[in-house]
Amino acid sequence: MNIFSSLTNRIFLATALLAVLSISVAIYMVNRAVTHQAEEELVRGLEEVARLVEDYRNVVFDNFKREARFIADLPTLKAALDTKDPVTVEPVAREYQEQLAKADLFAVADRQGHLLVKLGASEIPDQALVAAMRAGATRGSMTAFRQEGRGILLVTSVPVPDPTQPEPLGTLSVGATLGDAQAQHFRALTDSEIAFGVDGAIQASTLPRETWGPMAALLSGPGVRTITLGGNEYVAITRPLADVAAKTGPMSVVLRSRTERLRFLSGLHRQLAGVAVLAVLAAILLSYGIARTVTRPLGAITSTMREMAASGDLTRRIPVPADPRWQDEDARLLATTFNAMTGSIQRFQREASQRERLSSLGRLSTVIAHEIRNPLMIIKTSLRALRREDAGADQVRSAARDIDEEVTRLNRIVTEVLDFARPIRFELSSTNLNALAEDAVRAASAVDGHARVRLDLDPAIPPVTTDGERLRQALVNVLSNAMQAVAAIPAAAADGPAIRLRTVRLDPRRVAISVIDRGAGIAPEDLPRVFDPYFTTRRTGSGIGLAISRNIIEGLGGRITVASERERGTEVRIELPVDAPNA
């Protein structure tokens, strides 16, 4: 079955697909915009933290350099350094180191580069420290970075000037460590993960140590990258801590969990998905309603036309709701136009029936003349016999009997012609169809009681509005024909009733009466003429009963049909509306 063969399905699928696509595109655009905004906010936050780390480094180490130059120029330190005595220099150096609260290294060397004092928690070897101090004395100042087990040591070395000689009295080195403590401090301030690395290795971080190995890949150069650590996806920004080669110099890494930061989007996505599902369901229901609104009038017309084709009744109408507020204007116009068309067809059928009746009367003139001539000739012959003076009593009685019979025959012919010719006036009332059928069987059996009739009545048939007396007359005519057809074949009643009268409800607006016999049947060439007036194949029949019956049935808004096979029987089917039209 092709689902696209139905207009309802095509409209429903088209509108539903359009609604689903529109909703899907809208949800996708919202998700994309929200996710993009969250990503941008995440990167902007990382850049702000990275600038904060860089500002901290600038403040701390620039201050260290200024304070180191200031301390190196103090007379007290110069005097102590001039003694070249470590015992003399150490108390002075310790006092100044305490003033530098964040200093992890405070070292003093003499003019020859010999290390006199080394204070602080730094683990830098003396040889490396002396080399840095000599470089600082030679260059005027020197900033060095050294990898330590607990972080990165940043060392600033400045010469201690000698006012009497061009060569300095010695060298002062001050250092601070970027380690786990500083990283945790930054984390508390910025709600971000911090790491410090140098020479391609992470030296301190707020993240677990098992993540340091994969995190080392971020030290390859500055920039923004995405990395997965411990099952979480992070966005990281790497910045250098000094103007040295990126792969060897100290680097700071600021990380934020993309998984955690975007976790709120999962709830938002679920809400959007729920809204999308509800919107799609609403769109589907609305699409189905629209499709039904468009196709319902077509379905009503199609159903009515199907009933017209099945029943042959071209006067059926589409019911139009009394309240137009809940009906589509186009559908109402279509229904009223269709009803106007069927009303025109009904008027045309009535006019055509009237014209056919008048035409039949014209054709009947010859038949009537023939039917009347025979009784008149018999009456004339009988009168001639009565005029004879020698007519005996028997001849008079015979002539009088013939005249009486032919007058009765003439009266019957005139009555039948009048019944057929004049318009029938119906008196409509509620009628029990089953009771009427039983009464018609009794009336027909009283005249031709040779054949038994089996009644097969549908108890579900409601009362119908019709002219009960006229309908009974038509049904008696049909039953009489069936009884006469069965009487012509005596063996037809050998297996039980040879005639069956059946009533059935076809649909809420139509009922049917069928008279089925096992009589001689009708020849195929005679079947189209069974409703013609005065057409009969029986020697004693008048041939006008079925013609009158058809006029009655059609006047009541129904139709009568005949189906027959030679030597097998005949079925006469009468279909009637539950509510007959006003005639």
C-alpha positions in Angstrom: 0.0 0.0 0.0 1.4 3.4 -1.0 0.9 5.9 1.8 1.4 8.7 -0.6 -1.7 7.8 -2.6 -3.9 9.4 0.0 -4.2 13.2 0.0 -4.7 13.2 3.7 -1.4 11.4 4.2 0.4 13.6 1.7 -0.8 16.8 3.5 -0.1 15.3 6.9 3.4 14.1 6.1 4.3 17.4 4.3 3.2 19.6 7.1 4.6 17.3 9.8 7.9 17.2 8.0 8.0 20.9 7.6 7.2 21.4 11.3 9.8 18.9 12.4 12.5 20.4 10.2 11.7 23.9 11.4 11.8 22.8 15.0 15.0 20.8 14.5 16.8 23.7 12.8 15.7 26.1 15.6 16.8 23.7 18.3 20.1 23.1 16.5 20.8 26.8 16.1 20.0 27.5 19.8 22.3 24.6 20.9 25.0 25.8 18.6 24.7 29.4 19.7 24.6 28.5 23.4 27.6 26.1 23.1 29.6 28.6 21.1 28.9 31.3 23.7 29.9 29.0 26.5 33.1 28.1 24.6 34.0 31.8 24.1 33.3 32.5 27.7 35.6 29.7 28.7 38.4 30.9 26.5 38.0 34.5 27.7 38.1 33.4 31.3 41.4 31.4 30.6 42.9 34.5 28.9 42.0 36.6 31.9 43.6 34.1 34.3 46.7 33.9 32.1 47.1 37.7 32.2 46.7 37.6 36.0 49.6 35.0 36.2 51.7 37.1 33.9 51.0 40.2 36.0 51.9 38.4 39.1 55.2 37.3 37.6 55.9 40.9 36.4 55.0 42.3 39.8 57.0 39.8 41.8 60.1 39.6 39.8 60.3 43.2 38.7 59.9 44.2 42.4 62.6 41.6 43.2 64.9 43.2 40.7 64.3 46.8 42.0 64.6 45.7 45.6 67.7 43.7 44.8 69.3 46.8 43.3 68.2 48.9 46.3 69.6 46.4 48.8 72.9 46.1 46.8 73.4 49.9 47.1 72.9 50.0 50.8 76.0 51.0 52.8 75.4 48.3 55.5 75.6 45.5 52.9 78.6 47.1 51.2 80.5 47.5 54.5 79.8 43.9 55.4 80.7 42.7 51.9 84.0 44.7 52.0 85.1 42.5 55.0 84.8 39.4 52.8 83.9 37.6 56.1 80.9 35.2 55.8 80.3 35.6 59.6 80.0 39.3 59.2 77.9 39.3 56.0 75.4 36.6 57.1 73.5 38.7 59.8 73.1 41.6 57.4 72.0 39.3 54.6 69.5 37.5 56.9 68.0 40.8 57.9 67.4 41.9 54.3 66.1 38.4 53.4 63.5 38.6 56.1 62.4 41.9 54.6 61.8 40.1 51.3 59.1 37.8 52.5 58.7 35.9 49.3 62.3 35.4 48.7 63.3 31.7 48.5 67.0 32.6 47.8 69.3 35.3 49.2 72.9 34.9 48.3 76.0 37.2 48.4 79.3 36.7 46.6 82.6 38.7 46.9 84.5 40.5 44.2 86.2 37.3 43.1 83.0 35.4 42.9 83.3 33.4 46.0 80.0 32.6 47.7 79.9 34.2 51.1 76.2 33.6 52.2 73.4 31.5 50.8 70.1 31.7 52.6 66.6 30.4 51.8 64.9 27.1 50.9 66.3 26.9 47.4 68.0 23.7 46.3 70.2 25.4 43.6 73.7 24.0 43.7 76.5 26.5 44.7 78.3 26.0 41.4 75.2 26.9 39.4 74.5 29.8 41.7 78.0 31.2 41.4 77.9 31.0 37.6 74.6 33.0 37.6 76.1 35.5 39.9 79.2 36.0 37.8 77.0 36.5 34.8 75.0 39.1 36.6 78.1 40.9 37.7 79.4 41.0 34.2 76.2 42.0 32.5 75.0 44.4 35.2 71.9 42.2 35.9 70.9 38.7 35.1 67.6 36.8 35.4 67.8 33.0 35.3 65.3 30.2 35.6 66.1 26.8 37.1 64.2 23.6 37.4 63.7 22.4 41.0 61.9 19.5 42.5 59.1 21.7 43.9 58.8 24.2 41.1 60.7 26.7 39.0 63.3 29.0 40.7 63.6 32.5 39.1 66.9 34.1 40.1 67.8 37.8 39.7 71.5 38.7 40.1 72.7 42.3 40.4 76.2 43.7 41.2 77.0 45.5 44.4 78.6 48.7 43.3 81.9 50.0 44.8 81.9 53.8 44.9 85.8 53.9 44.8 86.4 51.4 42.0 84.8 50.6 38.7 84.6 46.9 39.6 81.7 45.9 42.0 82.3 44.8 45.5 80.4 41.6 44.8 77.1 40.2 43.6 73.7 39.9 45.2 71.2 37.2 44.0 67.6 37.1 45.0 65.2 34.2 43.9 61.6 33.2 44.2 60.0 29.9 43.4 56.8 29.2 41.3 55.6 26.0 42.9 52.6 24.1 44.2 51.9 26.8 46.8 51.7 29.6 44.2 49.6 27.3 41.9 47.1 26.6 44.7 47.0 30.3 45.5 46.1 31.1 41.9 43.5 28.3 41.8 41.8 29.7 44.9 41.7 33.2 43.2 40.7 32.2 39.7 38.8 28.8 40.0 41.2 27.5 37.4 43.9 24.8 37.3 47.5 26.1 37.1 50.7 24.4 36.1 54.3 25.6 35.7 56.8 23.9 33.5 60.3 24.4 32.1 62.5 22.4 29.7 59.5 20.4 28.5 58.5 19.1 31.9 55.8 20.1 34.4 57.3 21.2 37.7 54.3 22.2 39.7 50.5 22.0 39.2 47.2 21.9 41.0 46.3 18.7 39.1 47.3 15.3 40.2 50.9 14.2 39.4 49.7 11.4 37.1 48.5 14.1 34.7 51.8 15.9 34.4 53.2 13.6 31.7 50.3 14.2 29.2 50.2 17.8 30.2 53.9 18.3 29.2 52.7 18.4 25.5 51.2 21.8 26.3 54.7 23.3 26.8 55.6 23.0 23.1 54.6 26.7 22.6 52.1 29.4 23.6 48.5 29.1 22.4 45.1 27.6 23.2 44.7 23.9 23.1 42.3 21.1 24.2 43.5 18.1 26.1 41.9 15.2 27.9 43.3 14.5 31.4 41.9 11.9 33.8 38.7 11.4 31.7 37.9 15.2 31.6 38.3 17.4 28.7 40.3 20.6 29.4 40.8 23.8 27.5 44.3 25.1 28.2 46.2 28.3 27.4 50.0 28.4 27.6 52.0 31.6 28.1 55.8 32.1 28.5 57.1 33.4 31.8 60.1 35.1 30.2 61.4 36.1 26.8 63.4 33.0 26.1 63.0 30.0 23.8 59.5 28.6 24.1 60.6 24.9 24.3 63.2 25.5 27.0 61.9 28.6 28.9 59.5 28.5 31.8 55.9 28.4 30.9 52.6 28.8 32.7 49.6 26.7 31.8 46.1 27.7 32.8 43.4 25.0 32.4 39.7 24.8 32.9 37.6 21.7 32.6 35.5 21.9 29.5 33.5 19.0 30.8 32.7 20.7 34.0 32.1 24.2 32.5 29.8 22.9 29.9 28.0 20.4 32.1 25.1 22.9 32.6 24.6 22.6 28.8 23.6 18.9 29.3 20.6 19.9 31.3 19.8 22.7 28.9 20.1 20.2 26.0 17.8 17.8 27.8 15.3 20.6 28.3 15.6 21.6 24.7 15.2 18.0 23.6 12.0 17.7 25.8 10.7 20.9 24.3 11.5 19.7 20.9 9.7 16.3 21.4 6.6 18.1 22.8 6.8 20.6 19.9 7.1 17.8 17.4 4.1 16.0 18.9 2.1 19.1 18.9 3.2 19.8 15.3 2.2 16.3 14.3 -1.2 16.6 15.9 -1.7 20.0 14.3 -0.5 18.7 11.0 -3.0 15.8 11.2 -5.8 18.3 12.2 -4.9 20.5 9.2 -4.9 17.5 6.9 -8.2 16.3 8.2 -9.6 19.8 7.9 -8.6 19.9 4.2 -9.6 16.4 3.3 -12.7 15.9 5.5 -15.1 17.7 3.0 -13.5 15.6 0.2 -14.0 12.5 2.2 -17.7 13.4 2.8 -18.2 14.0 -0.9 -16.4 10.8 -1.8 -18.5 8.8 0.7 -21.7 10.3 -0.6 -20.7 9.6 -4.2 -19.9 6.0 -3.2 -23.3 5.7 -1.7 -24.8 7.2 -4.8 -23.0 4.7 -7.0 -24.0 1.8 -4.8 -27.7 2.8 -4.5 -28.2 4.7 -7.7 -29.7 7.5 -5.8 -28.3 10.7 -7.3 -30.2 13.0 -4.8 -28.1 12.3 -1.7 -26.9 15.3 0.2 -23.9 16.1 2.3 -25.0 17.1 5.9 -23.9 20.8 6.6 -23.5 21.7 10.3 -25.9 24.3 11.5 -23.1 26.2 13.4 -20.6 27.5 10.8 -18.1 28.7 13.4 -16.4 25.3 13.6 -16.4 24.6 9.9 -14.0 25.6 7.2 -15.5 28.2 4.9 -14.2 26.5 1.8 -15.5 23.1 3.0 -18.9 24.6 3.7 -19.0 26.2 0.3 -18.0 22.9 -1.3 -20.8 21.0 0.6 -23.5 23.5 -0.2 -22.4 23.6 -3.9 -22.6 19.8 -4.0 -26.0 19.8 -2.3 -27.2 22.4 -4.8 -26.0 20.1 -7.6 -27.8 17.1 -6.2 -30.9 19.2 -5.7 -30.8 20.1 -9.4 -30.3 16.5 -10.3 -33.4 15.6 -8.1 -35.5 18.3 -9.9 -34.2 17.0 -13.2 -35.1 13.4 -12.3 -38.6 14.5 -11.3 -39.1 16.4 -14.5 -37.6 13.6 -16.5 -39.9 11.1 -14.7 -42.9 13.3 -15.5 -41.8 13.6 -19.1 -41.3 9.9 -19.2 -44.7 9.3 -17.8 -46.3 11.6 -20.3 -44.3 9.9 -23.1 -45.5 6.6 -21.8 -49.0 7.8 -21.9 -48.5 8.7 -25.5 -47.2 5.2 -26.2 -50.0 3.7 -24.2 -52.7 5.2 -26.5 -52.3 2.4 -29.0 -52.2 -0.2 -26.3 -55.2 1.3 -24.6 -57.2 1.5 -27.9 -56.4 -2.2 -28.4 -57.4 -3.1 -24.9 -60.6 -1.1 -25.0 -61.6 -2.3 -28.6 -61.8 -5.9 -27.6 -64.3 -5.4 -24.7 -66.3 -3.0 -26.8 -66.6 -5.6 -29.6 -67.7 -8.2 -27.1 -70.3 -5.8 -25.7 -71.5 -4.9 -29.2 -71.9 -8.6 -30.1 -73.8 -9.2 -26.8 -76.1 -6.2 -27.5 -76.9 -7.6 -31.0 -77.9 -10.9 -29.4 -80.1 -9.1 -27.0 -81.9 -7.2 -29.8 -83.0 -10.5 -31.5 -86.7 -11.2 -30.9 -86.0 -14.9 -30.8 -83.3 -14.6 -28.1 -83.9 -17.2 -25.4 -83.4 -16.7 -21.7 -80.0 -18.5 -21.8 -78.7 -16.3 -24.5 -79.9 -13.2 -22.6 -78.2 -14.3 -19.4 -75.0 -15.1 -21.3 -75.0 -11.8 -23.1 -75.6 -9.9 -19.8 -72.7 -11.9 -18.2 -70.4 -11.0 -21.0 -71.4 -7.3 -20.9 -70.8 -7.2 -17.1 -67.4 -8.9 -17.4 -66.3 -6.6 -20.2 -67.5 -3.5 -18.3 -65.5 -4.6 -15.3 -62.5 -5.1 -17.5 -62.9 -1.7 -19.0 -63.2 -0.1 -15.6 -60.0 -1.9 -14.5 -58.2 -0.6 -17.5 -59.3 3.0 -16.9 -58.4 2.8 -13.2 -54.9 1.4 -14.0 -54.3 4.1 -16.6 -55.4 6.8 -14.2 -53.2 5.4 -11.4 -50.3 5.4 -13.8 -50.9 8.8 -15.4 -51.8 11.1 -12.5 -49.2 12.3 -10.1 -49.2 10.3 -6.8 -49.9 12.2 -3.7 -48.1 10.7 -0.7 -49.0 10.8 2.9 -45.8 10.4 4.9 -45.7 8.9 8.4 -43.5 6.8 10.6 -43.9 3.1 9.5 -42.7 -0.2 10.8 -41.2 -1.8 7.7 -41.2 -5.3 9.1 -44.9 -5.1 10.1 -45.8 -3.7 6.6 -43.9 -6.5 4.9 -45.9 -9.1 6.9 -49.2 -7.3 6.0 -48.2 -7.3 2.3 -47.5 -11.0 2.4 -50.9 -11.7 3.9 -52.7 -9.5 1.3 -50.9 -11.1 -1.6 -51.5 -14.6 -0.2 -55.2 -13.9 0.0 -55.3 -13.3 -3.7 -52.7 -15.8 -4.9 -52.3 -18.2 -2.0 -50.6 -21.0 -3.9 -47.0 -20.3 -2.8 -45.6 -19.9 0.7 -43.4 -16.9 1.6 -40.5 -17.1 4.1 -39.9 -13.9 6.0 -36.3 -12.9 6.8 -36.8 -9.6 8.7 -34.0 -7.5 10.2 -35.0 -6.5 13.7 -32.4 -3.6 13.6 -34.4 -1.7 11.0 -35.7 1.5 12.6 -39.1 3.1 11.8 -39.0 4.7 8.4 -40.8 7.8 7.2 -42.7 6.8 4.2 -46.3 6.3 2.7 -47.1 2.9 4.2 -50.2 2.3 2.1 -48.6 3.1 -1.2 -45.5 1.1 -0.3 -47.8 -1.8 0.7 -49.5 -1.6 -2.7 -46.2 -1.7 -4.6 -45.0 -4.7 -2.4 -48.2 -6.6 -3.0 -47.8 -6.1 -6.8 -44.2 -7.5 -6.6 -45.3 -10.5 -4.4 -48.2 -11.3 -6.7 -45.8 -11.4 -9.7 -43.5 -13.7 -7.7 -46.3 -16.0 -6.7 -47.5 -16.3 -10.3 -44.0 -17.0 -11.4 -43.6 -19.8 -8.9 -47.1 -21.2 -9.8 -45.9 -21.7 -13.3 -43.3 -24.3 -12.0 -45.0 -26.7 -9.5 -41.7 -28.3 -8.6 -40.3 -24.9 -7.3 -42.0 -25.3 -3.9 -40.9 -28.9 -3.4 -38.0 -28.0 -1.1 -39.8 -25.5 1.1 -41.0 -21.9 0.6 -40.2 -20.8 -3.0 -40.4 -17.1 -2.1 -38.3 -15.2 0.4 -39.0 -11.7 1.5 -36.0 -10.1 3.2 -35.5 -6.7 4.9 -32.1 -5.3 5.8 -30.6 -2.0 6.9 -27.9 -0.9 4.4 -26.6 2.1 6.4 -27.9 4.7 8.8 -29.8 6.4 6.0 -31.0 3.5 3.8 -33.0 0.2 4.1 -33.8 -2.5 1.5 -36.6 -5.0 0.8 -35.8 -8.0 -1.4 -38.4 -10.4 -2.9 -36.6 -13.6 -4.2 -38.4 -16.4 -5.9 -37.5 -19.7 -7.6 -39.9 -19.3 -10.4 -39.5 -19.4 -14.2 -37.4 -16.3 -14.4 -37.4 -13.6 -17.1 -35.8 -13.9 -20.5 -32.7 -11.6 -20.9 -34.4 -9.9 -23.9 -37.5 -9.1 -21.8 -35.7 -7.9 -18.7 -35.2 -4.3 -19.8 -38.9 -3.9 -20.5 -40.4 -5.3 -17.3 -41.3 -1.7 -16.1 -42.9 -0.7 -19.4 -46.7 -0.2 -19.0 -48.8 -3.1 -20.4 -45.7 -5.2 -21.1 -46.4 -8.8 -19.8 -45.5 -12.3 -20.7 -48.5 -13.8 -19.0 -51.7 -14.4 -20.9 -53.9 -13.0 -18.1 -51.6 -10.2 -16.9 -52.2 -6.5 -17.5 -48.5 -5.5 -17.5 -49.0 -2.3 -15.5 -48.5 -3.4 -11.9 -44.6 -3.1 -12.0 -44.9 0.3 -13.8 -47.1 1.6 -11.0 -44.8 0.1 -8.4 -41.8 1.9 -9.8 -43.7 5.2 -9.8 -44.5 4.7 -6.1 -40.9 3.7 -5.1 -39.2 6.5 -7.0 -41.8 9.0 -5.6 -40.7 7.9 -2.1 -37.1 8.6 -3.0 -36.0 5.1 -3.5 -35.3 2.8 -6.5 -36.5 -0.7 -7.6 -34.3 -3.1 -9.6 -34.9 -6.6 -11.1 -32.3 -9.3 -11.5 -33.4 -12.6 -13.1 -32.1 -15.8 -14.7 -34.2 -18.1 -16.8 -35.4 -21.2 -15.0 -33.5 -20.1 -11.8 -35.7 -17.3 -10.4 -36.0 -13.6 -10.0 -34.9 -11.0 -7.3 -36.7 -7.7 -7.0 -34.9 -5.3 -4.8 -36.4 -2.1 -3.3 -34.1 0.4 -1.7 -35.7 3.2 0.4 -34.4 6.1 2.4 -35.1 6.1 6.2 -36.6 9.6 5.7 -38.5 9.9 2.5 -38.3 13.4 0.8 -41.4 15.5 0.9 -43.3 14.6 -2.3 
